[in-house]
């Protein structure tokens, strides 16, 4: 398993969660990382991305509430989620693509906002 997400759970609306994605391949330190989510009956969507130069991008629905960051010393990418809404309920995945173009996905972590 190359990517492992953690930190999901159940939280009330307005609360916060911090997701972690730990990667096992050292070379992922030089790869952009993305956080995606998929709610029941909906397509998977990109929530946030982080390039190696530090550039971030967010879906309009989470701008100002979510923050993506990484700690290469810990081989971990984070997604800080604040002011959570019921619409944020979904299975959250981290993903990356290596220099050869191969994609890697974690197994996902469930976030439920009530």
Short mmCIF file of the C-alpha atoms (twelve columns), coordinates in Angstrom:
data_MODEL
# 
_entry.id   MODEL 
# 
loop_
_atom_site.group_PDB 
_atom_site.id 
_atom_site.type_symbol 
_atom_site.label_atom_id 
_atom_site.label_alt_id 
_atom_site.label_comp_id 
_atom_site.label_asym_id 
_atom_site.label_seq_id 
_atom_site.Cartn_x 
_atom_site.Cartn_y 
_atom_site.Cartn_z 
_atom_site.pdbx_PDB_model_num 
ATOM 1   C CA . UNK A 1   0.000   0.000  0.000   1 
ATOM 2   C CA . UNK A 2   1.554   3.226  -1.141  1 
ATOM 3   C CA . UNK A 3   -0.848  5.764  0.358   1 
ATOM 4   C CA . UNK A 4   -2.719  5.473  3.649   1 
ATOM 5   C CA . UNK A 5   -5.303  8.002  4.772   1 
ATOM 6   C CA . UNK A 6   -6.384  8.551  8.348   1 
ATOM 7   C CA . UNK A 7   -8.136  11.101 10.492  1 
ATOM 8   C CA . UNK A 8   -11.675 10.730 9.254   1 
ATOM 9   C CA . UNK A 9   -14.624 10.463 11.575  1 
ATOM 10  C CA . UNK A 10  -17.956 11.924 12.553  1 
ATOM 11  C CA . UNK A 11  -18.264 15.562 13.495  1 
ATOM 12  C CA . UNK A 12  -21.012 18.096 13.940  1 
ATOM 13  C CA . UNK A 13  -21.501 20.867 11.442  1 
ATOM 14  C CA . UNK A 14  -19.093 23.691 12.139  1 
ATOM 15  C CA . UNK A 15  -16.466 21.347 13.499  1 
ATOM 16  C CA . UNK A 16  -13.021 20.478 12.224  1 
ATOM 17  C CA . UNK A 17  -11.050 17.434 11.186  1 
ATOM 18  C CA . UNK A 18  -7.511  16.971 9.987   1 
ATOM 19  C CA . UNK A 19  -6.877  14.206 7.516   1 
ATOM 20  C CA . UNK A 20  -3.468  12.666 6.992   1 
ATOM 21  C CA . UNK A 21  -2.095  10.781 4.035   1 
ATOM 22  C CA . UNK A 22  1.126   8.928  4.664   1 
ATOM 23  C CA . UNK A 23  3.039   7.637  1.657   1 
ATOM 24  C CA . UNK A 24  5.546   4.856  1.618   1 
ATOM 25  C CA . UNK A 25  7.560   5.737  -1.452  1 
ATOM 26  C CA . UNK A 26  10.311  8.254  -0.878  1 
ATOM 27  C CA . UNK A 27  9.960   9.446  -4.458  1 
ATOM 28  C CA . UNK A 28  6.460   10.771 -3.722  1 
ATOM 29  C CA . UNK A 29  8.190   13.657 -1.991  1 
ATOM 30  C CA . UNK A 30  8.800   15.032 -5.464  1 
ATOM 31  C CA . UNK A 31  5.216   14.540 -6.627  1 
ATOM 32  C CA . UNK A 32  2.167   16.722 -6.478  1 
ATOM 33  C CA . UNK A 33  -0.519  15.396 -4.162  1 
ATOM 34  C CA . UNK A 34  -4.264  15.646 -4.353  1 
ATOM 35  C CA . UNK A 35  -7.187  15.147 -2.007  1 
ATOM 36  C CA . UNK A 36  -10.394 13.879 -3.561  1 
ATOM 37  C CA . UNK A 37  -13.768 12.972 -2.175  1 
ATOM 38  C CA . UNK A 38  -16.730 10.949 -3.270  1 
ATOM 39  C CA . UNK A 39  -20.161 11.157 -1.756  1 
ATOM 40  C CA . UNK A 40  -22.785 8.430  -2.288  1 
ATOM 41  C CA . UNK A 41  -24.322 8.733  -5.719  1 
ATOM 42  C CA . UNK A 42  -21.892 11.429 -6.794  1 
ATOM 43  C CA . UNK A 43  -18.767 11.488 -8.884  1 
ATOM 44  C CA . UNK A 44  -15.365 11.729 -7.323  1 
ATOM 45  C CA . UNK A 45  -14.185 15.333 -7.181  1 
ATOM 46  C CA . UNK A 46  -10.877 17.034 -6.566  1 
ATOM 47  C CA . UNK A 47  -10.980 18.907 -3.271  1 
ATOM 48  C CA . UNK A 48  -7.451  20.242 -2.991  1 
ATOM 49  C CA . UNK A 49  -4.083  19.832 -4.638  1 
ATOM 50  C CA . UNK A 50  -0.553  20.700 -3.660  1 
ATOM 51  C CA . UNK A 51  2.297   20.972 -6.107  1 
ATOM 52  C CA . UNK A 52  5.937   20.485 -5.178  1 
ATOM 53  C CA . UNK A 53  6.537   24.229 -5.517  1 
ATOM 54  C CA . UNK A 54  3.934   24.829 -2.841  1 
ATOM 55  C CA . UNK A 55  1.156   25.940 -5.170  1 
ATOM 56  C CA . UNK A 56  -2.258  24.964 -3.885  1 
ATOM 57  C CA . UNK A 57  -5.624  24.742 -5.560  1 
ATOM 58  C CA . UNK A 58  -9.032  24.211 -4.013  1 
ATOM 59  C CA . UNK A 59  -12.502 23.400 -5.150  1 
ATOM 60  C CA . UNK A 60  -14.765 26.433 -4.871  1 
ATOM 61  C CA . UNK A 61  -16.906 24.636 -2.325  1 
ATOM 62  C CA . UNK A 62  -14.038 24.360 0.189   1 
ATOM 63  C CA . UNK A 63  -12.067 27.550 -0.410  1 
ATOM 64  C CA . UNK A 64  -11.400 29.385 2.814   1 
ATOM 65  C CA . UNK A 65  -12.291 26.329 4.886   1 
ATOM 66  C CA . UNK A 66  -9.805  23.622 3.849   1 
ATOM 67  C CA . UNK A 67  -6.024  23.803 3.806   1 
ATOM 68  C CA . UNK A 68  -3.669  21.298 2.223   1 
ATOM 69  C CA . UNK A 69  -0.081  20.972 3.396   1 
ATOM 70  C CA . UNK A 70  2.713   18.450 3.537   1 
ATOM 71  C CA . UNK A 71  5.585   17.421 5.764   1 
ATOM 72  C CA . UNK A 72  8.147   15.593 3.662   1 
ATOM 73  C CA . UNK A 73  10.144  14.663 6.739   1 
ATOM 74  C CA . UNK A 74  7.137   12.589 7.780   1 
ATOM 75  C CA . UNK A 75  6.138   11.538 4.257   1 
ATOM 76  C CA . UNK A 76  2.701   12.927 5.009   1 
ATOM 77  C CA . UNK A 77  0.210   15.218 3.353   1 
ATOM 78  C CA . UNK A 78  -2.542  16.830 5.392   1 
ATOM 79  C CA . UNK A 79  -5.970  18.261 4.772   1 
ATOM 80  C CA . UNK A 80  -7.168  20.573 7.507   1 
ATOM 81  C CA . UNK A 81  -10.921 20.922 7.269   1 
ATOM 82  C CA . UNK A 82  -12.681 23.665 9.212   1 
ATOM 83  C CA . UNK A 83  -16.272 24.885 9.342   1 
ATOM 84  C CA . UNK A 84  -17.450 21.537 8.099   1 
ATOM 85  C CA . UNK A 85  -20.850 21.259 6.478   1 
ATOM 86  C CA . UNK A 86  -23.133 18.332 5.831   1 
ATOM 87  C CA . UNK A 87  -22.228 18.631 2.171   1 
ATOM 88  C CA . UNK A 88  -18.644 17.713 3.052   1 
ATOM 89  C CA . UNK A 89  -19.752 14.209 4.003   1 
ATOM 90  C CA . UNK A 90  -17.882 11.823 1.748   1 
ATOM 91  C CA . UNK A 91  -15.128 9.273  1.468   1 
ATOM 92  C CA . UNK A 92  -11.876 11.193 1.180   1 
ATOM 93  C CA . UNK A 93  -8.914  9.912  -0.800  1 
ATOM 94  C CA . UNK A 94  -5.406  11.115 -1.376  1 
ATOM 95  C CA . UNK A 95  -3.714  10.464 -4.689  1 
ATOM 96  C CA . UNK A 96  -0.582  11.166 -6.605  1 
ATOM 97  C CA . UNK A 97  1.058   10.434 -9.910  1 
ATOM 98  C CA . UNK A 98  4.703   9.586  -10.289 1 
ATOM 99  C CA . UNK A 99  7.111   10.721 -12.974 1 
ATOM 100 C CA . UNK A 100 6.227   7.698  -15.121 1 
ATOM 101 C CA . UNK A 101 2.572   8.684  -15.102 1 
ATOM 102 C CA . UNK A 102 1.385   5.929  -12.798 1 
ATOM 103 C CA . UNK A 103 -1.404  6.922  -10.449 1 
ATOM 104 C CA . UNK A 104 -1.626  5.884  -6.834  1 
ATOM 105 C CA . UNK A 105 -4.657  6.085  -4.585  1 
ATOM 106 C CA . UNK A 106 -5.249  5.436  -0.938  1 
ATOM 107 C CA . UNK A 107 -8.129  3.375  0.367   1 
ATOM 108 C CA . UNK A 108 -9.989  6.409  1.655   1 
ATOM 109 C CA . UNK A 109 -11.162 7.702  5.007   1 
ATOM 110 C CA . UNK A 110 -14.785 8.471  5.780   1 
ATOM 111 C CA . UNK A 111 -15.868 11.924 6.889   1 
ATOM 112 C CA . UNK A 112 -19.410 12.326 8.172   1 
ATOM 113 C CA . UNK A 113 -20.792 15.720 9.118   1 
ATOM 114 C CA . UNK A 114 -24.143 15.888 10.864  1 
# 
